[in-house]
């Protein structure tokens, strides 16, 4: 079997199979960032929540610091391990299908044979989907207490669709829990344990994890019970393709299925991240795991505690990175900022005068490095708050003020553009770009704006830049185009200005974006 890398949520769940194979919530690694900044994150201040996660925990001393591995981790582990819980969920059979889990169980696999030594049913100790009543599916993950009265954090994908949630403490006691709120976009969930009090809890770190810092991962891998592993922070700001706000901490502490929702601790016994995904060819740890930063968790759970859901700021734009080619074609000094591909009509940005082709370089004075950073910054602001955007607008610096709206639950659907092969004969060649184009008004389903790409020479620069049949070219070099002659004139103007590439604004499917296409000589 080909050893193909894939990424998986680390919870052990029947919705995700036996622990021998990597199939729980597989994520495809994607490079594109389409942030309809209608997507936004965690806009809340600490004062809006009622959880005591911002002060010192009652059951953890934080003044004993382990400075190096040579001193060992036992003191830290002794303090924090009692706060970590095993999370067991039960759901109806119907929920398994809705949860996008796979069924690639393999009887007799090496991991199944390993578990058989422990005497669990069918070789798996309370394996998901085994040992439950007919029509029920079981799954396991991890979590940790953040307050003495039983509030605990885990992953959304651990409790998603659960009909019943039970937690088992490090001391072996089992309690029923209820889901207070979940946030699929950040994969954070808040639960509340019933029937107990004075639980040991831990504090979310207020500092940022640094690359090279020691980290301890505590959780319930493979349903074995509380397990501790150690490693370092390998990287930060990782984008793993799970959403527009990806900002994961990468750690090399061994993390496996069943660890989902478990904490990653620093040497002060503070939670620096919540383990949520692994990157592995086998399903087991290969030293690449991803954790949600404590700063993200803090903001999300405060809102979940307050109202059971997360409200996110929204300015209503589609954005994309500023590549070096795009920066050169726009005359920008640096390839920084976020390029506005399409401001949504009646959205806050459009009302404030933001246009397609503008580059957002700062928000409230905070510099914007790239499109993902803009998404996170806007998401960190509360809906209804004011924001000032620094722009590069048609080569000039500009500032606009706007009021953030709340991210809509639904997104506007746009008609797909389908270019029929028969209609290619009506197209006009743009030989220097390797394109055959036709007015959109003459192509069914393409609308009335722009020109439709009917053919693309596979050996052309346009093909290299990703243009394909059915794309609609809306602008060329900042000029709106409606027919092939408009495109030719814009290209010639770019040549006259001694541009090495021409910037095109395209509509592809339901999204708009810019592409810098090199101009051929001659």
Secondary structure per residue as TSV (DSSP state, phi and psi in degrees):
chain	resnum	aa	ss	phi	psi
A	1	X	-	360.0	134.6
A	2	X	-	-62.3	134.2
A	3	X	-	-84.2	75.9
A	4	X	-	-91.7	126.8
A	5	X	-	-68.2	139.6
A	6	X	E	-148.9	162.5
A	7	X	E	-113.9	141.9
A	8	X	E	-139.8	143.3
A	9	X	E	-61.0	146.4
A	10	X	-	-97.0	7.8
A	11	X	-	-76.2	147.6
A	12	X	E	-94.7	119.2
A	13	X	E	-152.0	146.9
A	14	X	G	-67.5	-26.4
A	15	X	G	-63.2	-18.7
A	16	X	G	-118.2	19.3
A	17	X	-	85.4	-174.9
A	18	X	-	-74.0	158.0
A	19	X	T	-74.0	4.1
A	20	X	T	-80.6	-19.6
A	21	X	S	-125.0	155.4
A	22	X	-	-90.8	99.9
A	23	X	-	-147.2	2.7
A	24	X	T	-78.8	113.9
A	25	X	T	50.8	57.2
A	26	X	-	-62.7	137.5
A	27	X	B	-113.9	131.8
A	28	X	-	-84.2	129.0
A	29	X	-	-73.8	121.1
A	30	X	-	-121.3	146.8
A	31	X	-	-96.0	-20.3
A	32	X	-	-77.8	150.4
A	33	X	-	-122.6	108.0
A	34	X	-	-115.6	102.6
A	35	X	-	-107.7	94.0
A	36	X	-	-71.1	60.4
A	37	X	S	-25.6	14.0
A	38	X	S	-76.8	3.5
A	39	X	-	-110.6	131.1
A	40	X	-	-159.8	166.7
A	41	X	-	-122.4	147.8
A	42	X	-	33.8	56.1
A	43	X	-	-86.5	91.9
A	44	X	-	-160.1	149.6
A	45	X	-	-99.5	157.5
A	46	X	G	-54.5	-29.4
A	47	X	G	-70.3	-15.2
A	48	X	G	-80.5	-13.5
A	49	X	-	-104.5	160.8
A	50	X	-	-109.2	5.8
A	51	X	-	-83.8	140.2
A	52	X	S	-84.0	71.1
A	53	X	-	-111.3	1.0
A	54	X	S	-106.7	-9.0
A	55	X	S	-104.2	-168.5
A	56	X	-	-80.7	134.1
A	57	X	-	-69.4	149.7
A	58	X	T	-76.4	-20.5
A	59	X	T	-118.8	19.3
A	60	X	-	-140.7	123.9
A	61	X	-	-84.6	135.7
A	62	X	-	-115.6	10.2
A	63	X	-	-95.7	-6.0
A	64	X	-	-92.9	113.9
A	65	X	-	-108.9	128.9
A	66	X	-	-93.0	116.2
A	67	X	-	-88.2	-20.0
A	68	X	S	-156.7	162.2
A	69	X	G	-64.8	-24.0
A	70	X	G	-65.5	-23.0
A	71	X	G	-84.7	-9.9
A	72	X	-	83.2	167.4
A	73	X	S	-113.9	4.6
A	74	X	H	-59.8	-40.2
A	75	X	H	-63.9	-42.7
A	76	X	H	-65.4	-46.7
A	77	X	H	-59.8	-41.5
A	78	X	H	-60.2	-35.3
A	79	X	H	-76.7	-41.3
A	80	X	H	-95.1	-26.7
A	81	X	G	-58.3	-36.5
A	82	X	G	-61.9	-18.4
A	83	X	G	-84.2	-11.8
A	84	X	E	-90.9	137.1
A	85	X	E	-124.5	157.1
A	86	X	E	-94.2	133.9
A	87	X	E	-112.4	120.8
A	88	X	E	-117.1	129.0
A	89	X	E	-120.0	149.0
A	90	X	E	-127.1	134.2
A	91	X	E	-140.1	159.7
A	92	X	E	-68.7	157.8
A	93	X	H	-55.6	-34.4
A	94	X	H	-60.6	-32.8
A	95	X	H	-69.2	-26.7
A	96	X	H	-63.0	-42.0
A	97	X	H	-66.9	-33.9
A	98	X	H	-77.4	-13.3
A	99	X	T	-94.9	2.3
A	100	X	T	59.8	45.5
A	101	X	-	-103.5	157.6
A	102	X	-	-101.3	168.5
A	103	X	-	-121.8	37.2
A	104	X	-	-89.8	48.7
A	105	X	-	-65.3	148.2
A	106	X	-	-136.1	103.3
A	107	X	T	-60.7	141.0
A	108	X	T	77.8	14.3
A	109	X	-	-67.4	161.1
A	110	X	H	-57.3	-40.3
A	111	X	H	-68.7	-36.7
A	112	X	H	-64.3	-41.1
A	113	X	H	-65.2	-34.3
A	114	X	H	-63.5	-46.2
A	115	X	H	-69.0	-24.6
A	116	X	H	-61.0	-25.2
A	117	X	T	-64.9	-21.1
A	118	X	T	-94.5	0.4
A	119	X	T	77.4	17.7
A	120	X	-	-73.3	164.4
A	121	X	G	-59.5	129.9
A	122	X	G	55.5	26.3
A	123	X	G	87.0	-4.3
A	124	X	S	-119.3	119.9
A	125	X	T	-68.2	104.3
A	126	X	T	50.2	43.7
A	127	X	-	-60.9	147.5
A	128	X	T	-54.8	134.8
A	129	X	T	81.8	0.7
A	130	X	S	-124.2	144.3
A	131	X	S	83.2	-4.9
A	132	X	S	-93.1	173.0
A	133	X	-	-69.4	159.9
A	134	X	T	-57.8	136.6
A	135	X	T	84.9	2.9
A	136	X	E	-114.2	149.8
A	137	X	E	-123.4	138.0
A	138	X	E	-118.5	149.1
A	139	X	E	-148.1	161.5
A	140	X	E	-135.0	147.1
A	141	X	E	-151.6	-157.7
A	142	X	E	-133.7	171.8
A	143	X	E	-170.7	-175.4
A	144	X	E	-157.1	147.4
A	145	X	E	-75.2	139.5
A	146	X	S	-118.4	0.5
A	147	X	S	-154.6	156.3
A	148	X	T	-71.0	-18.4
A	149	X	T	-91.1	11.5
A	150	X	S	104.0	6.2
A	151	X	E	-73.5	136.6
A	152	X	E	-140.8	153.1
A	153	X	E	-107.5	140.5
A	154	X	E	-148.6	-170.5
A	155	X	E	-88.8	148.6
A	156	X	H	-58.3	-42.5
A	157	X	H	-72.1	-10.8
A	158	X	H	-76.0	-42.8
A	159	X	H	-105.7	1.0
A	160	X	T	-59.1	122.7
A	161	X	T	78.9	7.8
A	162	X	-	-72.7	137.9
A	163	X	S	-91.9	-25.9
A	164	X	E	-144.8	136.0
A	165	X	E	-125.7	129.0
A	166	X	E	-125.2	145.1
A	167	X	E	-123.0	146.4
A	168	X	E	-119.9	126.5
A	169	X	-	-81.4	171.9
A	170	X	T	-63.7	-24.8
A	171	X	T	-82.4	-3.1
A	172	X	S	93.4	3.6
A	173	X	-	-86.2	141.7
A	174	X	E	-111.7	135.3
A	175	X	E	-132.9	153.8
A	176	X	E	-83.5	144.7
A	177	X	E	-131.5	155.1
A	178	X	E	-120.4	150.4
A	179	X	E	-84.4	118.7
A	180	X	E	-79.8	-41.3
A	181	X	E	-174.9	155.3
A	182	X	E	-133.2	155.6
A	183	X	E	-136.1	95.6
A	184	X	T	-59.6	-32.5
A	185	X	T	-66.6	-34.6
A	186	X	T	-101.1	-8.3
A	187	X	T	63.0	37.0
A	188	X	E	-113.7	140.4
A	189	X	E	-134.6	147.9
A	190	X	E	-116.7	126.7
A	191	X	E	-122.2	162.6
A	192	X	E	-130.0	122.1
A	193	X	E	-81.4	132.5
A	194	X	-	-100.8	149.6
A	195	X	S	82.1	18.0
A	196	X	-	-145.8	171.5
A	197	X	-	-155.8	165.2
A	198	X	S	57.2	46.5
A	199	X	-	-77.2	143.4
A	200	X	-	-68.4	135.5
A	201	X	-	-139.0	169.6
A	202	X	-	-128.9	166.9
A	203	X	-	-104.5	141.8
A	204	X	B	-77.5	132.3
A	205	X	-	-64.8	139.5
A	206	X	S	-93.3	-11.2
A	207	X	S	-92.3	170.8
A	208	X	-	-99.2	132.9
A	209	X	-	-63.8	133.5
A	210	X	-	-101.1	146.3
A	211	X	T	-62.4	127.2
A	212	X	T	102.0	-12.8
A	213	X	-	-65.9	144.6
A	214	X	E	-68.9	147.8
A	215	X	E	-145.4	142.0
A	216	X	E	-114.9	126.8
A	217	X	E	-102.3	126.6
A	218	X	E	-122.8	132.2
A	219	X	E	-173.1	-158.4
A	220	X	-	-125.4	62.8
A	221	X	G	-64.7	131.3
A	222	X	G	58.2	18.7
A	223	X	G	73.5	16.4
A	224	X	-	-76.1	-21.0
A	225	X	-	112.9	-179.1
A	226	X	-	-55.0	122.3
A	227	X	E	-134.6	141.7
A	228	X	E	-118.4	132.5
A	229	X	E	-131.5	156.8
A	230	X	E	-126.6	151.2
A	231	X	E	-171.2	-156.7
A	232	X	E	-129.3	166.0
A	233	X	E	-75.8	117.5
A	234	X	E	-89.1	-30.8
A	235	X	E	-165.2	167.7
A	236	X	E	-138.0	165.4
A	237	X	E	66.3	30.2
A	238	X	E	-75.6	136.9
A	239	X	-	-107.0	112.1
A	240	X	-	-107.5	11.1
A	241	X	S	80.6	13.4
A	242	X	S	-88.1	-11.9
A	243	X	-	174.2	170.9
A	244	X	T	-72.7	-9.7
A	245	X	T	-109.8	18.2
A	246	X	-	-54.0	125.7
A	247	X	-	-152.8	47.4
A	248	X	E	-75.4	151.1
A	249	X	E	-88.0	132.0
A	250	X	E	-99.4	129.2
A	251	X	E	-126.8	157.2
A	252	X	-	-109.9	7.7
A	253	X	S	-63.8	131.4
A	254	X	-	-56.6	119.0
A	255	X	-	-126.4	131.9
A	256	X	-	-130.7	175.4
A	257	X	T	-58.2	135.3
A	258	X	T	103.8	-17.8
A	259	X	-	-82.2	-10.1
A	260	X	T	-55.4	131.0
A	261	X	T	89.4	-8.9
A	262	X	-	-78.7	158.0
A	263	X	E	-88.2	154.4
A	264	X	E	-112.8	120.9
A	265	X	E	-101.8	148.5
A	266	X	-	-89.3	-177.2
A	267	X	T	-78.2	-3.0
A	268	X	T	-93.8	2.2
A	269	X	S	79.5	18.9
A	270	X	-	-100.4	149.6
A	271	X	E	-81.5	118.5
A	272	X	E	-98.3	-15.1
A	273	X	E	-167.5	161.5
A	274	X	E	-112.9	118.6
A	275	X	E	-67.3	130.0
A	276	X	E	-134.7	-24.5
A	277	X	E	-153.3	156.9
A	278	X	E	-128.2	160.8
A	279	X	E	-123.5	110.7
A	280	X	E	-157.1	143.7
A	281	X	S	-83.5	-11.2
A	282	X	S	-122.9	-16.0
A	283	X	S	102.1	-21.0
A	284	X	S	-100.0	171.6
A	285	X	-	-68.8	133.7
A	286	X	S	-121.3	19.3
A	287	X	S	89.8	15.0
A	288	X	-	-128.7	104.8
A	289	X	E	-133.2	156.2
A	290	X	E	-125.4	136.0
A	291	X	E	-125.1	142.8
A	292	X	E	-76.7	126.5
A	293	X	E	-60.9	148.1
A	294	X	H	-58.7	-35.0
A	295	X	H	-62.2	-38.8
A	296	X	H	-66.9	-46.7
A	297	X	H	-59.8	-42.8
A	298	X	H	-56.7	-49.5
A	299	X	H	-66.9	-40.8
A	300	X	H	-66.8	-48.6
A	301	X	H	-69.6	-26.5
A	302	X	H	-62.5	-41.6
A	303	X	H	-72.0	-39.0
A	304	X	H	-62.1	-40.0
A	305	X	H	-66.1	-39.1
A	306	X	H	-73.3	-42.9
A	307	X	H	-141.4	4.5
A	308	X	S	80.3	0.6
A	309	X	S	-151.4	172.9
A	310	X	-	-116.9	126.2
A	311	X	-	-97.2	135.2
A	312	X	-	-123.9	141.6
A	313	X	E	-66.8	158.5
A	314	X	E	-152.7	129.4
A	315	X	-	-112.5	-10.0
A	316	X	-	77.0	54.0
A	317	X	E	-138.4	151.5
A	318	X	E	-97.8	134.9
A	319	X	E	-129.6	165.9
A	320	X	E	-150.7	161.8
A	321	X	E	-66.3	154.7
A	322	X	-	-94.6	102.8
A	323	X	-	-78.6	169.6
A	324	X	H	-62.8	-40.1
A	325	X	H	-61.9	-43.9
A	326	X	H	-65.9	-41.7
A	327	X	H	-59.9	-43.5
A	328	X	H	-65.8	-41.3
A	329	X	H	-69.4	-24.0
A	330	X	H	-96.1	-3.7
A	331	X	T	75.1	25.5
A	332	X	-	-84.0	147.4
A	333	X	S	-73.7	-35.3
A	334	X	S	-134.4	153.7
A	335	X	S	-87.5	62.9
A	336	X	-	-120.4	166.5
A	337	X	S	91.8	-174.5
A	338	X	E	-124.1	124.2
A	339	X	E	-85.2	125.8
A	340	X	E	-79.3	113.4
A	341	X	E	-86.4	-34.2
A	342	X	E	-162.2	110.3
A	343	X	E	-81.0	132.4
A	344	X	-	-73.1	135.9
A	345	X	T	-58.0	136.0
A	346	X	T	68.3	7.1
A	347	X	S	-79.1	164.0
A	348	X	H	-55.3	-41.2
A	349	X	H	-66.9	-45.6
A	350	X	H	-62.1	-41.5
A	351	X	H	-64.1	-29.8
A	352	X	T	-83.7	-4.0
A	353	X	T	99.9	9.7
A	354	X	-	-73.9	133.5
A	355	X	-	-121.9	160.0
A	356	X	T	-59.6	133.9
A	357	X	T	100.2	-13.7
A	358	X	-	-71.1	148.0
A	359	X	E	-114.3	119.1
A	360	X	E	-84.9	120.3
A	361	X	E	-108.8	-17.4
A	362	X	E	-159.8	152.0
A	363	X	E	-127.9	119.5
A	364	X	T	51.8	37.9
A	365	X	T	85.2	-8.0
A	366	X	E	-88.1	122.8
A	367	X	E	-64.3	141.9
A	368	X	-	-106.8	115.3
A	369	X	-	-78.3	-44.2
A	370	X	S	-153.2	-176.3
A	371	X	H	-65.5	-40.1
A	372	X	H	-64.0	-38.1
A	373	X	H	-66.3	-37.5
A	374	X	H	-61.8	-42.1
A	375	X	H	-58.9	-43.6
A	376	X	H	-69.3	-38.2
A	377	X	H	-65.3	-49.8
A	378	X	H	-61.8	-39.8
A	379	X	H	-66.0	-24.1
A	380	X	T	-81.0	-3.9
A	381	X	S	-97.6	147.3
A	382	X	-	-77.9	133.6
A	383	X	T	-53.5	136.0
A	384	X	T	96.6	-12.2
A	385	X	-	-83.7	159.8
A	386	X	E	-88.5	149.6
A	387	X	E	-143.7	145.9
A	388	X	E	-113.7	127.0
A	389	X	E	-108.4	129.4
A	390	X	E	-90.9	129.7
A	391	X	E	-126.7	156.9
A	392	X	E	-106.8	109.9
A	393	X	E	-115.5	110.0
A	394	X	T	51.7	44.0
A	395	X	T	84.6	-2.6
A	396	X	E	-117.7	146.4
A	397	X	E	-71.9	141.5
A	398	X	E	-151.1	147.5
A	399	X	E	-124.7	135.6
A	400	X	E	-127.3	150.8
A	401	X	E	-113.5	143.5
A	402	X	E	-150.8	166.9
A	403	X	E	-111.8	124.4
A	404	X	-	-67.4	137.6
A	405	X	E	-96.2	179.3
A	406	X	E	-95.3	139.4
A	407	X	-	-56.2	121.6
A	408	X	-	-66.0	152.2
A	409	X	S	-77.4	-21.6
A	410	X	S	-120.7	152.4
A	411	X	-	-110.8	144.6
A	412	X	-	-65.9	129.6
A	413	X	-	-90.5	140.3
A	414	X	-	-118.4	148.2
A	415	X	-	-66.7	138.6
A	416	X	-	-72.2	148.2
A	417	X	-	-98.9	119.8
A	418	X	-	-118.6	115.0
A	419	X	-	-96.6	114.6
A	420	X	-	-77.2	141.1
A	421	X	G	-59.1	-31.0
A	422	X	G	-64.3	-31.8
A	423	X	G	-78.2	-6.9
A	424	X	G	-59.4	-27.8
A	425	X	G	-66.3	-18.8
A	426	X	G	-87.7	-3.9
A	427	X	-	-81.3	163.7
A	428	X	E	-117.1	133.0
A	429	X	E	-73.6	138.5
A	430	X	E	-116.1	84.0
A	431	X	T	-58.5	-38.5
A	432	X	T	-66.2	-21.5
A	433	X	T	-104.6	-9.1
A	434	X	T	75.4	32.2
A	435	X	E	-121.7	148.9
A	436	X	E	-117.7	123.8
A	437	X	E	-129.0	161.2
A	438	X	E	-147.4	151.6
A	439	X	E	-57.3	136.1
A	440	X	G	-60.7	-31.9
A	441	X	G	-64.6	-16.5
A	442	X	G	-101.9	5.3
A	443	X	S	-118.4	121.6
A	444	X	T	-57.5	131.9
A	445	X	T	83.0	-0.4
A	446	X	S	-95.0	-6.4
A	447	X	-	84.6	-164.2
A	448	X	S	-113.9	-0.2
A	449	X	S	-106.8	137.6
A	450	X	S	83.1	-170.5
A	451	X	E	-124.7	145.6
A	452	X	E	-96.7	135.4
A	453	X	E	-77.8	115.7
A	454	X	E	-92.9	-35.2
A	455	X	E	-145.6	151.2
A	456	X	E	-132.0	124.5
A	457	X	-	-65.6	117.5
A	458	X	T	-61.2	-17.3
A	459	X	T	-97.1	6.5
A	460	X	S	-89.9	165.8
A	461	X	H	-65.4	-33.5
A	462	X	H	-62.5	-41.4
A	463	X	H	-65.1	-38.8
A	464	X	H	-61.2	-31.5
A	465	X	T	-88.9	3.9
A	466	X	T	95.2	4.7
A	467	X	-	-66.2	143.4
A	468	X	-	-144.2	163.7
A	469	X	T	-58.9	133.0
A	470	X	T	101.6	-17.5
A	471	X	-	-64.4	147.5
A	472	X	E	-111.7	120.1
A	473	X	E	-85.0	117.5
A	474	X	E	-96.3	-37.5
A	475	X	E	-140.4	148.7
A	476	X	E	-132.9	121.8
A	477	X	T	54.8	37.8
A	478	X	T	83.6	0.2
A	479	X	E	-105.5	135.8
A	480	X	E	-69.4	139.7
A	481	X	-	-123.9	144.0
A	482	X	S	-131.1	-8.5
A	483	X	S	-155.0	167.4
A	484	X	H	-58.2	-33.5
A	485	X	H	-66.7	-34.0
A	486	X	H	-60.6	-40.3
A	487	X	H	-65.2	-45.0
A	488	X	H	-61.7	-44.9
A	489	X	H	-62.5	-40.9
A	490	X	H	-65.6	-37.2
A	491	X	H	-67.2	-43.4
A	492	X	H	-64.6	-36.7
A	493	X	H	-64.3	-38.6
A	494	X	H	-65.0	-38.1
A	495	X	H	-65.6	-41.9
A	496	X	H	-60.6	-36.2
A	497	X	T	-81.0	6.2
A	498	X	T	61.2	38.3
A	499	X	-	-79.9	139.5
A	500	X	S	-85.5	-15.9
A	501	X	E	-147.3	162.3
A	502	X	E	-119.5	133.9
A	503	X	E	-90.1	125.7
A	504	X	E	-116.2	140.3
A	505	X	E	-103.0	122.6
A	506	X	E	-116.1	153.4
A	507	X	E	-114.2	118.9
A	508	X	E	-123.1	109.7
A	509	X	T	69.3	-122.2
A	510	X	T	-107.2	16.2
A	511	X	E	-132.8	151.5
A	512	X	E	-109.6	150.2
A	513	X	E	-160.0	166.3
A	514	X	E	-105.3	146.7
A	515	X	E	-137.1	132.1
A	516	X	E	-95.6	113.8
A	517	X	E	-104.0	121.7
A	518	X	E	-59.9	143.3
A	519	X	-	-92.5	128.4
A	520	X	-	-72.3	153.1
A	521	X	-	-72.5	153.5
A	522	X	-	95.7	360.0
